[in-house]
Amino acid sequence: MEDSAILVSPMSCLELDFLHEIGRLNVGSDTILKALELGLDISIDEAPFPSIIEQAKMLTWTRDPFDRIIMAHSLFHTIPLITHDQLMLKKHKLARS
């Protein structure tokens, strides 16, 4: 991770805001991403959305649109997915916890 940029799916930002709205997080995505940017080279992924959706349509193991699109971003770029979600770790060959 130290040698390359970390891409964040825009869907991750939306999911963080949803979690904030329902009270599972104390702050929204802007606050979280700003804090992470201080120590890491983070950027929001700008992959073409139709390409991500085509990739996500193949991920039939979940009905969660957040998980599908977040994983699709990783698969689109063929880069590791960093997550704590055990099912996503199991389903993604490049996933890391």
N, C-alpha and C positions, 0 to 999 in steps of 0.2 A: 504494500500500500504506500510505502514511503516514496517509491519511484514513479508513481503515476497519479493522475488526478482521480478523484472519486466522483462518479456521476450519481446524481440523485434523480430518481424519476419524479416528474411533476405529480404523479399519482401519490407518491409518498407525502408530498406537501399537503395534498388534499386530505389524505387519510389522517395526518397529524392534526389538521384543523377540525376534522370530524371528531376525533378523540378529545380535542379541547372543548368542542361544543357540548359533548355529552358528559363532561366533567372527569374524564379519565386522564387528562393532562392539564397542568396548571397554566400552560402557555401555548400559543399557537405555533405554526410552522415557521413564521418569520423569525421569531425569537430563537427557536431551536437551531435553525440553519445559520443564523448570525453567530451564535455561540460556537457551532462546529467550524465555521469558516475561520475563526481565530486561530485554530490549531491545525487545520487540515486544508488541503487544496480541494475544495468542494465546488462543483458547479452543477447547475440544473441541466439535465440531459435535454438536448434539443433535437432528438431523432424525430423523423416524420411520423406523426400520429397514425396515419393509415398503415404504415409498416408495422408499428407496434401492435395495432389492433389485429392485423393479420397473424402476427406471432401469438398474440393472446388467445385467439380463437382456437388454437391447437391445444391449449392447456385445459383440457376437459376434466381434470382431476379436482377442480374446485369451482364453486359457484361464486366465490368472492371476487368481485371485479377489481378491488384493490390488489389482491395477491396476483391475479392474472396479469394485470398491466405492469405491475412492478417487476414481476419475473420476466415478462416479455421484453422489457427494456434491457435487462441483463442478457437475455438470450440473443436479442437483436445485435448487440455488440460483442457477443461471445466473451463476456467478462464475468468474473465471480459476483455472486449475489451475497451481500452481507446482511444477515438477518438472524434473529433469535427464534423465528417461527420454525418449529420442529418439522412440520409437514413440508414447508418450502425447502428446508435443508435436505429432506429426504428425496424430494422430487427434482432438485436441481443439482446436476453433477458438479458444478463449479461453486456451489454455495459454501459459505463460511459463517460460522457463528461468532 
